[in-house]
Amino acid sequence: MGQSVINLENVRRVYSMGDTEVQALRGVSFNIDQGEFVTIMGPSGSGKSTCMNMIGCLDRPTDGIVKINGEETALMSEKELALLRNQTVGFVFQQYFLLPSMSVLENVMLPMRYAGIDRRERMERAAAALARVGLDDRMSHRPYELSGGQKQRVAIARATVTQPKIILADEPTGALDSETGRAVMDLFWEINAAGTTVVIVTHDPRVGESSKRCIRIFDGMIQSDKKQRPKKFDGAQNV
């Protein structure tokens, strides 16, 4: 493994809801090295989504230190955070978030537009990313013409097209059938084998057990953080 790309040190996140304070994270600390494949697992309300927001530079800690690729996020401006997200983190979400008015190719090209890459290179890289996930024959289609598994593969192509150091996935198999979920998990393993850090946030034990390391979180605190022998993913548990 290489140097750490994700560092959380005694991170607390408190949300105010009227007169009530909700402690989403209560002193969470962990490091993730470049090239690791890690799952962050916990039930609804455990704090795993808040962890994801910290890693993805979508939120800032109330207390503690969050460093992504060596940059302390609390000290950065919104513009600097947006640049860090675009260059360092690729996002994959359960609901895909593909733009319906754009073709599959245009959806994958979009992050590179924000990065200032010229159109010809955007098209070439997007086409190559779609070929890697087996969708080179669907580039002109609109998202509504695709199956759930195909949409998730488009989302993975979009996440990887900027060649980020980190792929951050939120319940990526939750809306998929078992066979499609296996195929998606296999794609994450291929991405990781190429050297990209993969972090998957999940409530599903079968997804949690499919990684080399599982961080379990409960009630805003780390319950366990263990390296493990990955088990073959046998499909998403739809709860």
LUMDREN-324186 format. One record per residue: residue number from 1; residue in three letters; y negated, z, x of N, C-alpha, C in turn. Coordinates in pm, whole numbers. Layout:
<robas>
   num   residu     n_py     n_pz     n_px    ca_py    ca_pz    ca_px     c_py     c_pz     c_px
   NUM      ala        Y        Z        X        Y        Z        X        Y        Z        X
...
</robas>
This chain:
<robas>
   num   residu     n_py     n_pz     n_px    ca_py    ca_pz    ca_px     c_py     c_pz     c_px
     1      met      119        0       83        0        0        0     -126        0       87
     2      gly     -235      -48       32     -360      -52      104     -447       67       70
     3      gln     -576       49       84     -669      158       55     -686      175      -95
     4      ser     -738      292     -131     -758      321     -273     -864      229     -333
     5      val     -836      178     -453     -936       97     -525     -986      171     -649
     6      ile     -912      276     -690     -952      357     -805     -945      503     -763
     7      asn    -1056      575     -774    -1061      717     -739    -1131      794     -850
     8      leu    -1060      887     -910    -1120      981    -1006    -1106     1121     -948
     9      glu    -1216     1192     -938    -1216     1326     -879    -1280     1426     -976
    10      asn    -1196     1511    -1033    -1241     1617    -1123    -1332     1562    -1233
    11      val    -1289     1455    -1297    -1372     1384    -1396    -1365     1453    -1532
    12      arg    -1481     1483    -1585    -1494     1535    -1721    -1576     1436    -1802
    13      arg    -1537     1420    -1929    -1618     1338    -2020    -1628     1412    -2153
    14      val    -1751     1445    -2188    -1778     1518    -2311    -1860     1429    -2404
    15      tyr    -1815     1415    -2528    -1888     1339    -2628    -1947     1435    -2731
    16      ser    -2071     1411    -2768    -2135     1492    -2873    -2119     1422    -3006
    17      met    -2066     1496    -3103    -2051     1445    -3239    -2121     1543    -3333
    18      gly    -2251     1519    -3354    -2331     1614    -3430    -2347     1741    -3351
    19      asp    -2306     1852    -3410    -2313     1982    -3341    -2186     2013    -3263
    20      thr    -2092     1920    -3266    -1963     1943    -3202    -1952     1865    -3072
    21      glu    -1896     1930    -2969    -1867     1862    -2843    -1718     1838    -2832
    22      val    -1682     1714    -2802    -1541     1676    -2785    -1517     1651    -2636
    23      gln    -1425     1727    -2578    -1393     1711    -2437    -1278     1612    -2423
    24      ala    -1313     1486    -2397    -1212     1381    -2387    -1134     1390    -2256
    25      leu    -1202     1424    -2148    -1137     1446    -2018    -1181     1581    -1964
    26      arg    -1083     1657    -1910    -1111     1794    -1867    -1072     1813    -1720
    27      gly    -1139     1741    -1632    -1112     1759    -1489     -996     1674    -1438
    28      val    -1000     1546    -1463     -893     1454    -1426     -915     1400    -1285
    29      ser     -810     1405    -1203     -817     1354    -1066     -694     1270    -1033
    30      phe     -714     1150     -984     -605     1070     -927     -665      953     -850
    31      asn     -586      901     -756     -621      782     -679     -514      676     -703
    32      ile     -556      551     -708     -463      439     -718     -494      341     -606
    33      asp     -392      309     -527     -410      221     -411     -401       74     -450
    34      gln     -462       -8     -366     -451     -152     -384     -303     -193     -382
    35      gly     -261     -267     -484     -125     -317     -490      -29     -232     -570
    36      glu      -74     -119     -624       14      -36     -706       28      -94     -847
    37      phe      139      -57     -911      162      -86    -1053      177       49    -1121
    38      val       77       87    -1202       70      221    -1259       55      212    -1411
    39      thr      125      301    -1482      100      318    -1625       34      453    -1647
    40      ile      -63      455    -1738     -126      580    -1783      -81      599    -1927
    41      met       -2      703    -1950       65      717    -2078       24      846    -2148
    42      gly        8      837    -2280      -23      955    -2358      -37      918    -2505
    43      pro      -29     1016    -2594      -45      989    -2737     -190      960    -2773
    44      ser     -212      921    -2896     -348      899    -2945     -429     1028    -2930
    45      gly     -551     1014    -2878     -638     1130    -2860     -614     1207    -2733
    46      ser     -527     1157    -2645     -492     1231    -2522     -599     1219    -2414
    47      gly     -680     1113    -2420     -779     1087    -2316     -748      964    -2233
    48      lys     -636      897    -2264     -599      781    -2183     -699      666    -2199
    49      ser     -753      647    -2321     -851      540    -2341     -982      571    -2268
    50      thr    -1017      698    -2262    -1137      737    -2186    -1115      710    -2038
    51      cys     -994      738    -1988     -960      702    -1850     -977      553    -1827
    52      met     -927      473    -1922     -940      329    -1912    -1086      288    -1905
    53      asn    -1171      349    -1987    -1313      316    -1986    -1378      352    -1853
    54      met    -1331      459    -1789    -1383      496    -1658    -1344      392    -1553
    55      ile    -1216      355    -1553    -1167      257    -1456    -1234      121    -1477
    56      gly    -1256       86    -1603    -1316      -44    -1634    -1467      -47    -1628
    57      cys    -1529       64    -1585    -1676       73    -1574    -1744       52    -1709
    58      leu    -1675       93    -1816    -1731       82    -1951    -1799      211    -1994
    59      asp    -1781      317    -1915    -1838      447    -1946    -1860      521    -1814
    60      arg    -1942      625    -1821    -1970      706    -1703    -1923      849    -1728
    61      pro    -1885      921    -1622    -1839     1058    -1642    -1955     1153    -1674
    62      thr    -1925     1256    -1752    -2021     1364    -1772    -2034     1446    -1644
    63      asp    -1922     1462    -1576    -1913     1535    -1450    -1804     1474    -1365
    64      gly    -1809     1498    -1234    -1707     1444    -1146    -1745     1309    -1088
    65      ile    -1653     1252    -1014    -1680     1127     -941    -1578     1020     -979
    66      val    -1629      902    -1013    -1545      785    -1035    -1588      677     -935
    67      lys    -1493      633     -851    -1520      524     -757    -1424      409     -787
    68      ile    -1481      290     -802    -1402      169     -823    -1434       75     -708
    69      asn    -1330       41     -632    -1347      -43     -512    -1451       18     -417
    70      gly    -1451      151     -407    -1540      222     -316    -1679      248     -367
    71      glu    -1711      200     -488    -1845      217     -545    -1845      331     -647
    72      glu    -1937      426     -631    -1946      536     -726    -2023      489     -850
    73      thr    -1955      482     -962    -2011      417    -1080    -2131      491    -1139
    74      ala    -2134      623    -1126    -2244      700    -1185    -2377      669    -1120
    75      leu    -2374      614     -998    -2497      586     -924    -2544      442     -942
    76      met    -2471      364    -1021    -2501      222    -1034    -2580      192    -1161
    77      ser    -2664       88    -1154    -2738       43    -1272    -2644      -34    -1364
    78      glu    -2688      -59    -1487    -2605     -136    -1581    -2576     -276    -1528
    79      lys    -2673     -335    -1461    -2653     -469    -1404    -2549     -464    -1292
    80      glu    -2555     -361    -1210    -2458     -346    -1101    -2317     -320    -1156
    81      leu    -2310     -241    -1264    -2181     -215    -1327    -2121     -342    -1385
    82      ala    -2205     -423    -1449    -2158     -549    -1507    -2103     -641    -1398
    83      leu    -2170     -644    -1284    -2125     -728    -1172    -1992     -675    -1117
    84      leu    -1982     -543    -1104    -1858     -483    -1055    -1742     -515    -1150
    85      arg    -1765     -503    -1280    -1662     -537    -1379    -1618     -681    -1364
    86      asn    -1715     -771    -1353    -1684     -914    -1348    -1607     -951    -1222
    87      gln    -1639     -888    -1110    -1580     -928     -983    -1452     -851     -947
    88      thr    -1437     -731    -1003    -1330     -643     -955    -1222     -617    -1058
    89      val    -1257     -618    -1188    -1162     -578    -1292    -1140     -692    -1392
    90      gly    -1012     -721    -1418     -977     -815    -1525     -917     -736    -1640
    91      phe     -965     -760    -1762     -924     -683    -1879     -825     -761    -1966
    92      val     -722     -689    -2013     -628     -744    -2111     -618     -641    -2224
    93      phe     -649     -683    -2347     -650     -591    -2460     -542     -627    -2562
    94      gln     -503     -529    -2642     -401     -551    -2744     -443     -658    -2844
    95      gln     -573     -664    -2878     -621     -757    -2981     -677     -887    -2923
    96      tyr     -657     -909    -2793     -685    -1036    -2724     -834    -1063    -2703
    97      phe     -917    -1051    -2808    -1060    -1078    -2801    -1091    -1218    -2748
    98      leu    -1021    -1317    -2799    -1051    -1456    -2768    -1156    -1506    -2866
    99      leu    -1246    -1591    -2819    -1352    -1644    -2905    -1297    -1760    -2987
   100      pro    -1299    -1749    -3120    -1233    -1850    -3205    -1300    -1987    -3200
   101      ser    -1428    -1991    -3165    -1500    -2119    -3163    -1475    -2199    -3035
   102      met    -1408    -2137    -2939    -1383    -2202    -2810    -1236    -2242    -2798
   103      ser    -1210    -2344    -2718    -1072    -2381    -2689    -1011    -2278    -2595
   104      val     -882    -2287    -2578     -812    -2198    -2484     -871    -2212    -2344
   105      leu     -892    -2336    -2299     -950    -2359    -2166    -1088    -2296    -2155
   106      glu    -1171    -2313    -2256    -1307    -2259    -2252    -1306    -2106    -2251
   107      asn    -1212    -2046    -2323    -1200    -1900    -2321    -1170    -1849    -2181
   108      val    -1081    -1918    -2110    -1043    -1875    -1975    -1156    -1904    -1876
   109      met    -1234    -2006    -1901    -1347    -2038    -1813    -1461    -1937    -1821
   110      leu    -1470    -1866    -1933    -1588    -1785    -1963    -1624    -1682    -1856
   111      pro    -1531    -1601    -1804    -1572    -1502    -1703    -1634    -1565    -1578
   112      met    -1590    -1687    -1544    -1644    -1753    -1425    -1785    -1804    -1449
   113      arg    -1818    -1831    -1574    -1955    -1870    -1607    -2052    -1757    -1575
   114      tyr    -2010    -1633    -1612    -2093    -1517    -1583    -2102    -1491    -1432
   115      ala    -2000    -1537    -1358    -1999    -1519    -1212    -2078    -1627    -1140
   116      gly    -2129    -1726    -1214    -2213    -1829    -1154    -2136    -1942    -1086
   117      ile    -2009    -1960    -1121    -1927    -2066    -1062    -1954    -2197    -1135
   118      asp    -1963    -2308    -1060    -1999    -2435    -1124    -1887    -2483    -1217
   119      arg    -1925    -2569    -1312    -1836    -2607    -1421    -1707    -2673    -1373
   120      arg    -1714    -2762    -1275    -1593    -2830    -1230    -1492    -2729    -1174
   121      glu    -1541    -2637    -1092    -1450    -2537    -1036    -1397    -2445    -1146
   122      arg    -1482    -2413    -1246    -1436    -2330    -1357    -1321    -2398    -1430
   123      met    -1334    -2526    -1456    -1230    -2600    -1527    -1101    -2604    -1445
   124      glu    -1112    -2630    -1315     -994    -2640    -1229     -920    -2506    -1221
   125      arg     -996    -2398    -1203     -934    -2266    -1189     -875    -2218    -1322
   126      ala     -944    -2249    -1432     -892    -2210    -1563     -763    -2285    -1594
   127      ala     -758    -2413    -1563     -637    -2493    -1587     -521    -2440    -1503
   128      ala     -549    -2403    -1378     -445    -2349    -1291     -395    -2214    -1343
   129      ala     -487    -2130    -1393     -448    -1999    -1447     -361    -2015    -1570
   130      leu     -394    -2112    -1656     -314    -2137    -1775     -176    -2194    -1739
   131      ala     -171    -2276    -1636      -42    -2328    -1590       48    -2214    -1541
   132      arg      -12    -2115    -1474       67    -2003    -1421      131    -1921    -1533
   133      val       67    -1918    -1650      125    -1842    -1761      198    -1933    -1861
   134      gly      220    -2059    -1820      301    -2150    -1900      230    -2209    -2020
   135      leu       97    -2221    -2014       22    -2273    -2129      -62    -2395    -2094
   136      asp      -20    -2470    -1995      -97    -2589    -1959      -94    -2695    -2068
   137      asp       -1    -2684    -2163        4    -2779    -2275      -72    -2730    -2397
   138      arg     -146    -2619    -2385     -219    -2563    -2499     -369    -2550    -2470
   139      met     -416    -2614    -2366     -553    -2592    -2320     -659    -2634    -2421
   140      ser     -631    -2736    -2501     -731    -2784    -2596     -720    -2716    -2733
   141      his     -620    -2631    -2750     -601    -2563    -2877     -706    -2453    -2897
   142      arg     -727    -2417    -3023     -809    -2301    -3057     -717    -2179    -3069
   143      pro     -770    -2058    -3050     -686    -1937    -3058     -606    -1926    -3187
   144      tyr     -662    -1970    -3302     -590    -1955    -3428     -465    -2043    -3435
   145      glu     -453    -2138    -3343     -336    -2226    -3341     -223    -2170    -3254
   146      leu     -242    -2051    -3199     -145    -1992    -3107      -72    -1874    -3170
   147      ser       48    -1846    -3120      121    -1726    -3158       61    -1605    -3087
   148      gly      103    -1485    -3127       53    -1364    -3063       84    -1360    -2914
   149      gly      206    -1399    -2879      243    -1401    -2739      162    -1501    -2658
   150      gln      135    -1617    -2718       53    -1717    -2649      -91    -1667    -2631
   151      lys     -144    -1601    -2733     -279    -1544    -2721     -285    -1442    -2608
   152      gln     -181    -1359    -2597     -182    -1258    -2490     -171    -1324    -2353
   153      arg      -98    -1432    -2343      -91    -1504    -2215     -225    -1569    -2180
   154      val     -296    -1617    -2282     -432    -1668    -2257     -521    -1554    -2205
   155      ala     -508    -1436    -2267     -587    -1321    -2224     -555    -1283    -2080
   156      ile     -428    -1294    -2042     -389    -1264    -1905     -445    -1368    -1809
   157      ala     -441    -1495    -1849     -501    -1601    -1766     -650    -1577    -1748
   158      arg     -718    -1539    -1856     -862    -1511    -1848     -889    -1392    -1756
   159      ala     -802    -1290    -1762     -822    -1170    -1679     -800    -1198    -1531
   160      thr     -711    -1291    -1499     -677    -1316    -1359     -756    -1428    -1294
   161      val     -829    -1505    -1373     -891    -1628    -1321    -1000    -1600    -1217
   162      thr    -1062    -1482    -1225    -1165    -1447    -1126    -1106    -1381    -1002
   163      gln     -972    -1373     -998     -900    -1313     -885     -947    -1169     -859
   164      pro     -944    -1084     -962     -990     -947     -947     -890     -863     -867
   165      lys     -937     -752     -814     -847     -660     -743     -763     -580     -840
   166      ile     -816     -558     -962     -751     -471    -1059     -732     -545    -1191
   167      ile     -612     -538    -1247     -590     -581    -1385     -571     -454    -1467
   168      leu     -653     -438    -1569     -651     -321    -1655     -611     -365    -1795
   169      ala     -496     -317    -1841     -442     -362    -1970     -429     -245    -2066
   170      asp     -478     -264    -2188     -475     -161    -2291     -373     -198    -2398
   171      glu     -259     -128    -2401     -152     -154    -2499     -122     -304    -2510
   172      pro      -95     -373    -2399      -83     -519    -2404       36     -572    -2481
   173      thr      137     -486    -2507      255     -532    -2581      260     -476    -2722
   174      gly      160     -398    -2759      164     -324    -2885      173     -410    -3009
   175      ala      118     -532    -3005      118     -618    -3123      224     -729    -3113
   176      leu      316     -716    -3017      412     -823    -2991      554     -781    -3026
   177      asp      639     -880    -3057      780     -851    -3078      846     -824    -2942
   178      ser      970     -775    -2946     1036     -729    -2824     1050     -838    -2719
   179      glu     1095     -955    -2759     1117    -1064    -2662      985    -1107    -2599
   180      thr      881    -1121    -2679      751    -1161    -2626      694    -1051    -2538
   181      gly      714     -925    -2578      669     -813    -2496      733     -815    -2359
   182      arg      862     -846    -2352      931     -856    -2222      868     -963    -2136
   183      ala      839    -1078    -2197      780    -1189    -2122      643    -1151    -2067
   184      val      564    -1079    -2146      432    -1037    -2102      443     -936    -1987
   185      met      536     -841    -1999      556     -745    -1890      602     -815    -1762
   186      asp      685     -916    -1776      727     -994    -1659      607    -1060    -1591
   187      leu      512    -1106    -1671      390    -1165    -1613      311    -1062    -1533
   188      phe      303     -940    -1585      232     -835    -1510      302     -806    -1377
   189      trp      433     -809    -1377      505     -788    -1252      479     -901    -1153
   190      glu      471    -1025    -1202      440    -1138    -1114      300    -1123    -1055
   191      ile      205    -1081    -1138       67    -1059    -1091       65     -951     -985
   192      asn      137     -842    -1008      142     -733     -913      210     -775     -783
   193      ala      314     -856     -793      385     -902     -673      295     -984     -581
   194      ala      192    -1045     -639       96    -1123     -559       -9    -1034     -494
   195      gly       -3     -901     -517      -93     -809     -450     -201     -746     -535
   196      thr     -207     -783     -663     -309     -730     -753     -266     -593     -806
   197      thr     -359     -499     -810     -332     -369     -870     -325     -385    -1021
   198      val     -220     -332    -1082     -203     -340    -1227     -200     -198    -1284
   199      val     -287     -173    -1382     -291      -44    -1452     -277      -73    -1601
   200      ile     -173      -16    -1663     -149      -36    -1805     -163       98    -1877
   201      val     -248      101    -1979     -267      219    -2062     -180      203    -2186
   202      thr      -96      302    -2216        1      287    -2324       40      420    -2387
   203      his       88      412    -2510      149      529    -2574      301      516    -2577
   204      asp      352      400    -2537      493      366    -2552      573      408    -2428
   205      pro      668      500    -2441      747      544    -2325      818      430    -2253
   206      arg      859      327    -2327      931      217    -2264      839      135    -2173
   207      val      712      124    -2208      616       61    -2118      589      154    -2000
   208      gly      572      283    -2030      547      381    -1924      656      384    -1819
   209      glu      781      369    -1863      894      375    -1771      915      246    -1693
   210      ser      843      140    -1727      864       11    -1661      781       -7    -1535
   211      ser      700       95    -1498      614       87    -1380      672      169    -1265
   212      lys      613      153    -1148      657      229    -1031      596      369    -1027
   213      arg      494      391    -1107      429      522    -1112      373      543    -1252
   214      cys      394      662    -1306      345      692    -1440      261      819    -1437
   215      ile      136      806    -1482       47      920    -1498       46      957    -1645
   216      arg       94     1076    -1677       98     1121    -1817      -22     1212    -1842
   217      ile      -92     1184    -1949     -212     1260    -1982     -198     1317    -2123
   218      phe     -244     1441    -2137     -236     1507    -2267     -353     1604    -2280
   219      asp     -421     1597    -2394     -533     1687    -2421     -638     1682    -2311
   220      gly     -661     1560    -2257     -767     1541    -2158     -734     1585    -2018
   221      met     -607     1621    -1992     -567     1668    -1860     -441     1595    -1813
   222      ile     -426     1584    -1682     -306     1523    -1626     -188     1617    -1647
   223      gln      -87     1568    -1716       34     1646    -1740      133     1627    -1627
   224      ser      144     1504    -1578      229     1474    -1463      184     1343    -1400
   225      asp      216     1325    -1274      183     1202    -1200      298     1178    -1103
   226      lys      389     1089    -1142      512     1074    -1066      542      928    -1034
   227      lys      591      906     -912      650      778     -879      790      775     -940
   228      gln      834      655     -978      961      645    -1048     1027      510    -1018
   229      arg     1154      505    -1046     1226      377    -1036     1205      304    -1168
   230      pro     1140      188    -1165     1110      119    -1291     1235       83    -1369
   231      lys     1228      103    -1501     1335       61    -1590     1298      -73    -1652
   232      lys     1397     -155    -1677     1373     -285    -1739     1312     -265    -1877
   233      phe     1199     -327    -1898     1131     -315    -2028     1215     -383    -2136
   234      asp     1239     -310    -2247     1326     -366    -2350     1252     -388    -2482
   235      gly     1121     -403    -2474     1046     -435    -2593      949     -326    -2631
   236      ala      841     -364    -2698      738     -267    -2736      783     -187    -2855
   237      gln      745      -61    -2856      777       27    -2967      659       25    -3062
   238      asn      674      -34    -3175      564      -46    -3270      559       80    -3357
   239      val      464      167    -3325      450      295    -3395      327      291    -3481
</robas>
